[in-house]
Amino acid sequence: MKLATLKHGGRDGTLVVVSRDLARCRAVPAIARSLQAALDDWQSCEPQLRQVYEALNSAAIESQPFDQAACHSPLPRAYQWADGSAYINHVELVRRARNAEMPPSFYTDPLMYQGGSDSFIGPRDAVVADERWGIDFEAEVTVVTGDVPMGATPADAARAIRLVMLVNDVSLRNLIPNELAKGFGFFQSKPASAFSPVAVTPDELGDAWRDAKLHLPLVVHLNGALFGKPEAGVDMTFDFGQLVAHVARTRELEAGSVIGSGTVSNKQGDLWGSSIEHGGVGYCCLAELRTYETIEQGTPATPFMRDGDVVRIEMFDREGRSIFGAIENRVTAVQS
């Protein structure tokens, strides 16, 4: 089943059921006006939404064209947004860029930060920031949970996953070092994130969803050129059950909590990765490429995003069909 949120209808938008081919949609106010409302009463709403989805795919009900540009993030705001670093290759690279050591616990205990969730941006909205802040994208996979009790096991946590999405976890790289040095973690350096137009139930992914991981390439284009296509199910040290359970170790999670994988990143042999130009699978953020350039050349050659630059993040099924729609964020530079 595929769900989205149109921007009209207040701060939480209007929930629509979207056809499998992303061509048509239908609002469902009699079932739930917003995605959060559906998640709050999932046991009742899910089967009703699924009936609409099946009817929509068979053209058995009236519908309207689905416009991804009219979408907000599926949850325009959420009770919780916690992002992990499940791909240790990414952590090794970005920490190397800061000359920071890798504590042994990183390989056994997930690293996470708590992001701002009161106001996400839409999948086609602008990223507004000062170029001096070092504007970077981070392409990731995320899940939305139902209620998760404190102390849930990874298996229990995996069963609580309701939806899967993509995200551009925007990072302001030049603000990160000083902020982390203060000891309280990310805040200003992590502005509003943008999620994919469509959220899908795990069963919609077929055998690509297994072991609480999504086993498909995450495709990133920068200014129209292919930048990365790493496999999301490879080199993921912690699965989503483990990530959700990590958050739930000391607290309950409310339905509608969003948990991220961290930047998708693949090793290649004994390398940390390789660019598309060099025959590799590329990267899901600029920081990895810049670090690799520093390792090879002594200094980064690729700039961070500038005014007018566009990143596009998408995932396709085995037949080449877009699953979640596309995140496409253009930078609008401002002077701070």
Buried (B, 14 or more C-beta within 10 A) or exposed (E): BBBBBBBEBEEBBBBBBBBBEBEBBBBBEEBBBBBBBBBBEBEEBBEBBBBBBBBBBEEEEEBEEBEBEBBBBBBBBBBBBBBBBBBBBBBBBBBBBBEEEEEEEBEEEBBBBBBBBEEBBBBBBBBBBBBEBBBBBBBBBBBBBBBBEEEBEBEBBBBBBBBBBBBBBBBBBBBBBEBBEEEEEBBEBBBBBBBBBBBBBBEBBEEBBEEBBBBBBBBBBBEEEEBBBBBBBBBBBBBBBBBBBBBBEEEEBBBBBBBBBBBBBBBBEEEBBBBBEEEBBBBBBBBBBBBBBBBEEEEBEBEBBEEEBBBBBBBBBEEEEBBBBBBBBBBEBEEE
